[in-house]
Amino acid sequence: MTSADPGGRDPEEAVASEARFRTLAQAMPNHVWTAPADGLLDWFNDRVYEFSGAARGSLDGQGWASLVHPDDLAIAAPRWASAIASGKFYETEFRLRRADGVYRWHLARAVPIRAADGTLTSWVGTNTDIDDQKTTAAALAHLNEYLEREIAERTSDRNRLWRLSSDIMLVARIDGPVTAVNPAGSAILGWAERELVGSPLIDIVHPDDRDASVAALASLAQGEAPIRFENRCRHKDGSVRWISWTAVPGDGLVNAVGRDLTAERERADVLRQTEEQLRQAQKMDAIGQLTGGVAHDFNNILQVISSNLQLLAIFAAGNTKVTDRLAKAESAVRRGAQLASQLLSFGRRQPLQPKVVNVGRSVAGMEDMLRRALGEAIEIETIVSGGLWNTHVDPAQIENAVLNLAINARDAMQGAGKLTIELGNASLDDAYARRHAEVEPGQYVMLAVSDTGCGMTPEVAARAFEPFFSTKPEGKGTGLGLSMVYGFAKQSGGHAKIYSEPGHGTVVKLYLPRAAGSEDLPSIVEEPSGLGGSETILVAEDDEDVRTTVVDLLSGLGYRVLKARDASAALAIVESGVRIDLLFTDVVMPGPLKSTELARRARARLPGLAVLFTSGYTENAIVHGSRLDAGVELLSKPYSRDALAKKLRQMLDARPGGAAKVSPPLP
């Protein structure tokens, strides 16, 4: 198991998760490394090897210690051991040897990665080069001493330093106006010397930083020296520069040196965001594993309940009291199935069947459904830009996402207001992708759903996509609607973003990748010639209760049924030579033989055999790259008797001469 694996997953999913993590880590400008729970480092990105010149693989285990300056190792190693023992965030500074033998200061940080049950599984760490920052700090300290000692004497050395310094150097009266500024000050801030001299520097300080800056100057007026503070100053072009100031008073004046920290701040912001996105990716993988396991068992239980309810309904036909209660119970089963589906969608485990779709046409076809769902008091406006690109998505899931967003908007508007659905083409550039680590720059179809509702605070908007998070009263929602939309967008290779402000409504934007191909127009599926038949169906299902009810359903439809408790037993029946027309097999079963291999070997033995898979959770057996494998037929659990009957007849009728054994429709 790799360090990026939160534990216990299917090997293919673990490999995919590790690949996503390493791709992201390789794109970072910083050193990135990982370690399992015991702390022995087991992987480094290319930046580490490029910096150190070490042979790849030579740093694993304790090998990394050879890069640390001997004087610093005695401090860094115990701190790392302490972090491993406590499972807490690790941070320290030490010098690392470059390929040319020069040591540079680095800030090392590592975050613990935990499984869904809280167990520490691994560490993800970064090293950030702070050598220039350390050098600058030492130079500033030296310069401050120099200013305090030499400025009063007005020496020629001061004038030389004034002209050549790469930092801002300025003199201002204690009451505010600038009296002199060096060339670097003009270059960094963008204002000419004549524009700065005579005006208070506070005029170009960011409004949010003015009070703190005024307080710093006040402390100078009271004789405190030197003082150090940071603020943001407005560049002449309108951008903002972060400046770290060191100032000392003298003869009614303030002498200040300012270091431009803008680039350093931006790098730190990107690093913090990337670290957060790495943690989020690990959390998503853990949740996906949990939801997958829950959905498999939960849907099997729902299948047993649903099948028995439908069988009872046949015997209770004509007794309206009984059939009404059975219908209510079946409705509860459908709600449970929807809940499991939403969990799988958020965890990006939903088996998608994508097609090249014109989303504008899909949304237009939903108009009547949306009006029924939202009510007459909500005005609906749809805006579709000309030349809308196609996208590659699951048509059913895009409709489900739009419906979820619309219902969420209806609730935010308390049943009255305006809903706007906007569709257009969008390009996300490299700068946007750097701010959102899971986004690939490129061309997308943008779907925006906006409302005139109550809006969200920044705190609520930041959590809106989390599963089970809801601001609705208890019992009024599951908190999975937006989570499902988010999971669908991500699983489709896209992106989701919320824009909201209290009292001004909400906009949810989905970005779905552009498809180059022509639209896949929906095909006309012929209705099956009946709901039953006399063919032979082999049922492979490991859950005994599910197997029993499925056999009863199929027998009631007139089919001859053979049954097996796993793939190996099913293959033995196939190889016995008995006639089989269709294999109906669960995807996930115990035993050495996988269901996909059973299907392959059964088709090799019986070339005309139809194969229908079923599952409450497909894992990676018939789903790859988040998409159902080509040519695979799947009936997801829990399914109804009618859905099963129609699917079987469609598949059996599609075979050469398949319609010959159709029985009349059954009750």
N, C-alpha and C positions, 0 to 999 in steps of 0.2 A: 504494500500500500504506500502510495506517495504521501508527501507531507501536505499536499493540497486536498487530500481526500478526507472528508469528515468521518469516514468510517462505514464499512459494511455495505458497500454499494455493488451493483452489477459491474463487472470489470469494464465493459464497454462504456458505461456512463462515467466510471472513474477516469478512464483514459480521456474521454471527451472533456470532462471538467478540468483535468490536469492540463490539457492542450489549451483550453480557453485561458486558464490562469497564466500559463507560460507565454502565450502570445501577447497578453496584456503586459506581463512583466518585461518581456524583451523589448517592448516599445517604449519603456520608461527611460529617461535620461539618467536616473539614479541607479546605484547598485541595488539589486533585489536578491534576497536569499530566503531559503526555507529550511525548516528543521522539523523533525517529528517531535513528539512530546518529550523525549529524553534530552532534547537540545543539541544532539550531534548534527551539525549542518550537513544537508544532503543535496542541495542544489543552489547554483548561483547563475544569475543572468549573464549575458555576454559582456555587460559593462564592467563586471568585476574582473574578468579575465583580460579584457582590453586594457584596463587600468594597471593591473599587476603584472601582466605578461606571463602569468602562471599557466601551466598546461591544464587543459580542461580535465576536471575530475580530481586534480591533485589537491584541491582545497577541501574536499569532503571530510567529514568527521572532525578531527582536530587540526587538519591541514591549514585552515584559515588563520590559525594563531601565528603562523610563520610570517604573515604580512604585518602583524601589529608590532609597533615599536616596543622593544623590551621594557622600557620604563613605564609604558601604559598598560601592558598585558597584566601586570600584577593587580591593577585596579579593575580592568574590563572583565577579566575572567570570573572573579568572585561575584561581580554584579550580575553577570549572565547566569551563573549557578543559582544565585538568589532568586532571579526571575523565574527560572525553571521550577524551583522548589515551591514558589508561591503561586505561580500561574498568573502573575500580574505583568502589566506593561513594562517593557525594558527600554531604557534610554541611557546612553553614556557617550562620552567623547574619547576618541583615541586617534593616534596617527597610524596611517596605513602606508606601506611601502609601494611606490610606483615602480613601473617597469625599469626606469632609469636609476633606481636606487634612492630617489628623493622621497621623503616622508611628507604626507599631507594630512592635515587634521580632518576628521570625519565625525559627523553626528550619527550614531547608530540607534535605530529604534526597531522594536519588534512587538507585534501584537499577537496574543494567544488566539487560536482558532478552536472553537468548541463545537461538539456535536449537539444534536437537538436535545439530548438529555443533560447537557452541561459538561460532559467529559472533555478535558483538554486533549485534542488530537494532534495539533501541530502548531508551528509558529511561522509567521510571515514577517520578514524584516527588510529594512532599507538602510543604506549608508549614504549620507548626503555630505558632499565636499563642503567644508566650512573654513578651509584654510585661508581663503581671501578675507573672510569675515574676521577670523582671529587676527590676521595680520593688520587689518584695518583698525580693529579695536586697540591693538598695541600702538599703532601709529597715531591714533586719535589721542590716546593717553599721553604719548610723548609730545604731541602737538599742543595739547592743553597746557602741559608744563611749560612748553616753550612760549606759548602766548602769554601766560601769566608772568613769565620772567622777562620776556623780550619786548612785548608790544609797547610798553611804556617808553622804551629807549628808542623806538622808531628806527631800528637798524636797517641796513641795506639787505641783510638776509631775509628780513620780513618781506620786503618788497619783491625779492626773487621768489620766495615761497608763494606770495600773493598771486603772482603772474602764472606760475607753473603748476600750482595745485590742481588736481582733478576734482577736488571737493569744493563745495560752495564755501566761500569765506566772505563774511560781510561785517560791517560795523553799523550799528543803529543807535540812535539816542534812546536813553532809558525809557522815554515817554512814547517811543514808537517809530518815527520815521527813519528809513534807511539813509545813511550818509555815504556809504561806499559799498561796492560789491565787486568781487573779482570776476575775470572772464568766465571761469567755470560756472559761477552762479547764473550768468546770463545764458550760457549754453544749456545747463540742466533745466532751468525754469522757462526758457524760451523768450524771456522779456529782455529787451535791451537795457543797458546800464541806466540810460536816461529815463526809462520807464519805471525802474525800481527805485532809484535815488529820489528822495523827497516824499515818498509814500510809505505808509506803514506796511510792513510785510504781512501783517494780519489780514490785509485786504485780499490776499490771494490764498489764504489758508481755508481749507475745507470747512464749511459751517459746523459740521459735527465735531471738529477738533479745535474750534476757536476758544471755547471756555478753558480747556486744558492748557492751550498755548498762552493765553492771557495770564493764567495762574502761574505758569512757569516764569514769565517775565516779571510778575509781581514779586516772586521769591528772589529774583536777581536784585530788584530794587531795594529789597530788605537786607541785602548783603550776602545772601547765600551764593556760594561759588565753589567749583563749577557746577552747573546743572546739566542734566541730559534728559531729553524727551524726544518723542517722535510725533510727527503730524503729516497731514496730506496737504500739498500745495498745488494750486491750479496752474498748469502749464498754459502758455499763451494759446496753444491750439485746442484748449478745452479739456485735455486729458488730465489725469491726476498723477502726481509724483509723491511717493513716500520718502520723507526725509528724516534722517536721524541727526538731531542737533546736539552739539556741545557748546555751551555758552558761558562766558565769564564777564563780570562787570569791571569797569575801569574808567575813572574820570567822567562819570555821568554817561558813559557809553556802554553798549553791549557788543562784545566781540564774539562772533559765533562761527562755528564750522559745521557744515551740513553734508552728510554722506547720502547719496541717492541709493535708497534701498528698494526701488520699484521692482527691478528684475528679480531680486532675491525674494521679495514678498510674493510675486507671481509664481515663482517656482515652489515656494512653500505651500501656497494655496492649491496648486495642482497636485503636489505630493499628498496633502491632507485629503483632497477629494479622491485621489486614486486609492489611498489606503482605505477610505470609507467604502468605495465601490468594491474593493477586494473583499472586505468583510461582508458586504451585502451579497456578493456573488456566492461566498461560502455559505451564508445563511440560506440563500435560495436553494442551493443544492441539498442542504440538510432538510429543508421543508419539503422539497420535491420527493426525497426518499421517504419521508414520513407519510406524505399524502398518498404516494403510490401504494405503500403497504396497506394503509387504512382503506383506500378505495377498493383494492382487490377483495378484501374480506367483506367489506360493507356491501359491495354490489352483489357478491354471492348470496349474502343474507337476504338482500332485497329481491333477488331473483327467486329464491325459494318462497318468500312471502307472496310475491306477485303471481307466480305460477299457481300456487295453491288457491289464491283468491279467484283467479280466472277459471280454474277447474271447478271450484265451488259454484261460481256464477252459472255454469252450464247446468248443474244439477238443480239450482235454485230458480231457474227460468220460470217466470210467471208469478213468483212471490216477490212483490214489489218492496216490501219492508226489508227482506233479506238482501235483495239486489241493490237497494239504495245504500245499505250499510257497507256492502262489499265495494261499491263504487267509491265511497268515501275513503275506505281503507286503501284502495288502489290509487286514489289521488295522493294520499300521504306517501305511498311508495314512489310516485313520480317526483314529489318534492324532495324526497331523500336522494333519489338518483340525480336530480339537478344539483343538489348540494355537493355530492361526490364529484360531479362533472366540473363544478366551479373550483373545487379544491385542486383537481388535476390540472385545470387550465392555469391557475395561479402558479402551480409548481412546474409548469411547462412540460407536463407529461400527457397532455391530451393528444390522441392520435389524429393528426390533421390530414385532410384530403384536399390539398390546395389545387386550385385551377387558376388560369389566367382570367382575371375578372375585371370588368369595368365597374368600379364601385358606384359610380353615378347611376348606372342602370339598376344595380342592386338596391340602392337606397330608394330610388323612385318606385320600385316594386313593393316597398314596405309602407307606402303612404297610408293605405287603409288600415294596416295593422297598427301603425303608430297612432292614428287618430282614435282608434278604439281603445288603445292602452292609455293615452294621455287625457282623453275627455275633451268636450267642446270648449272648455274655458281656457285651453292652451292653444295659442296660435303657432302653427308650424310653418317655417319658411326654409326652403331648400335652395342653396346657391351652388351651382356646378360651373366651374370655370371651363371655358372653351378649350378644346384640345386636351382633355383630361387623359393622362397616361393610364395604362393598364397596370394592375398589380397582381402578384402571385399569392393568393390567400385561399383559405377554406371558405367557400361562399356561405355555408351555414353558420360558421363562427363569426364572420363579419356582421351578419344580420343579428346574431345574438349579442354582439358587442354594442351595436347601435341601439338595440332595444334596451339593454342594461343602462346605457348612458342616458337615454331618453327618460326612462323610469326614474333614475336617480335625479335628473333635472326636474321632473314633475314634482317629486317630493320636496326638493329645495325651493320650488316656487309655490308650494302648498296648494297645488292644483290649478293655479291661474297664473298666466304670464305668456312669454314668448320663447319658443325653442327654435334655434337656428342651426341647421346642418349645412356646413360648408365643405366643398370638395375642391381641391386644387392641386397643382403640381408644386413641388418644393425641392430645393437642393440644400442639403446640410453640408457645410464646408468643414475643412480641417479644424478650424478654430472651435466650432461647435462640438465636433467629435472629441477634441481634447478635454472639453468640459464635461463630457458624458462618455465615460470609458467604454460602455457597451455599444455605442453608436458607431457605425461605419460611415464615413463621408460618402455622399453619393446622391442619387436622385430618388425621390420618394413621392408617393401619393399621400397628400395630407387630408385627413378627415377630421373636421373640428365640430364638436357639439357644444353649443353655448346656451346659457339660460339667463333669465332675469331674476334669479332667485336670491337667497340670502347671502350667498358667497361663503368663503371660508377664511379663517385666520391663517397666517403663515404656518402656525404650528399644526393646524388641522390638515392643511394642504400637503404638508411634508409627510403625513402618515396616511393619507387618503387611500393609497394603493396597498396598504398592509392588510393581510387577511384578518377578518373578524373585527377590524376597526370600524366603528360606526358612531355617528353623533345622533342617530335616531333613538327614540325611546326603546326600552327593552321590549322585544317581541315584534318590533316593526321592521326588522331587516336583519339579514345574516352578516352584513359587513363584507360580503364576498363579490358584489357586483362589480365594483371598480377593480378589485383584485383580479377577477377573471379577465377584464378588459386588458389590464396591464400584462398579465401572463400571455394572453393571446397575441398581443402586439410583439412582445419579446420573442415568443416561440416562432413567430412568422418572420423574424429577422428585422423587425421594426423597432419603434420607439414610442413611448407615451409620455405626455407632459401635461401638467395641470397649471392653469393660470387663474387665480381667483383673488377677490378682495371682498371683505365683509361689506354687505349692502350693495354690491355692484355685480353680483352674479359670478358664474364660473364658466371657463372654457376648458374642455378636455380635448387635446389634439393627439391624434394617432398618425404616425408616419409609417407607411407600409411601402416596402421596396418596389421600385418600378420594375415591371416585366416587359421584356423586349418583344415577346411573341404576340400573336393575335389572340383575341378573346376566345375562350372556350365557351361557345354557346351551349346552354343546357340541352341535353339530348332528351328525346321523348322516350320514356320507359313504358313499354307496353304492360298493361295490367296482366297479372298472371291469369291463366285460364281457369283456375279454381283455387280453393284454399286447402285442399288436401291432396293425397295421392297414395299410390300403392307401392312406390319404390322402397328400396332398402336403404336405411340411413344408419351409419355407424356413429354412435355418440361416445366421444372420449372426454371424460370429465372426472377429476379427482375428488371433488366434493360430493359425498354420497347423497346428501339431501337435494343438491342441485340436479345430480344425475337422475334421481328417482322422479322428480317433478318434470324434467325435460322429456324423459321416456314416456311419462303419462300424457304429456301434451302431444307428442308426436304420434303416439298410438291412437289418441283421440282424433287425430287428423287422418287416420287411415294408413299410416306408413308402417312398414315392417321395420322394427328397431333392433339393432345390435348394440351392446354397451360394453365399455371398457373403462377401468379405473385410472389408467395412465397411458402414455404414448406407447410404451413397450407392449402392453396388453393389446392395444388397438392394432399395432403392427402384426402381432401374431394372428389376429383374426383376418387381417388383409391377406397375409401369406398363406392362410388355410385354403384359399381358393373360393370362398363363398362369394356370391354376387353382392356387390356394394355399389350403390349409385351415388351416394354423397357421404363425405366424411364431415361430421360436425364436431369440431374439437376446441377445447379450451386452450388458450395460448399459454398460460402459466400453470404448469403441473410439475410435481416432484418426479424424480427419477432421472436416469442417465440419458434418456432419449428426449430431445426437445420436440415440441409440437411441429415446428417448421421442418425438422428432419423427418418426422413421421409423414407429413404431407408430401414431401419430396419423394420418399421411398414408396408411399402408397400410389402416387401418380405414375411412378415408373412401372409398378406392377399392374396398375389398372389405368391405362391411358385416358379413358373416358370419364374418370372419376372427378366429380365436382367437390371442392373443398371450401367449407365455410368456417371461419374462425369466430370464436366468441371469447370475451373477457371483460372483467371489470377494470382491468389495468393491464396494458400490453407490454410494459417494460420496453426492452429493445428488441424483442423477438421479431416483430413484423413492422416496427416503426424505427426508421433511421433518419437522422437529420430532422427530427420532429414530424416526419411525414410518413404516412402509411405506405408500405412498399407497393410498387407498381404491380397490378394484377391480383392483389390480395383482397378478398372479400371478408368484411368484419361486421358482426352483429354485436354491438356492445351490450353488456348486462347493465341493468335489468331490461329485458325486452318483453314485449307483450306477445300473446298468442297469435294475434293477427299479424304483427310485424314478422314473427318467426315464419308463419305460414306463407306470407307473400314472398319473403326472401328465398325460402326454399323452392317455391314454385318457379320464381324468376330464374334461379340458377339451374334447376332441373329442366325447365323448358328450353333454356339456352343451349343445351346439349343436342347433338344431332339425334333427331327422333325422340327428344325428351318429352314432348307433350303427349306421347302415346299413352302414358300410364296415369293421366290425370283423373282424379276422382271428382265427383260433383262437390260443390261447396258444402262444408259441414257447418252445423250450428255452432 
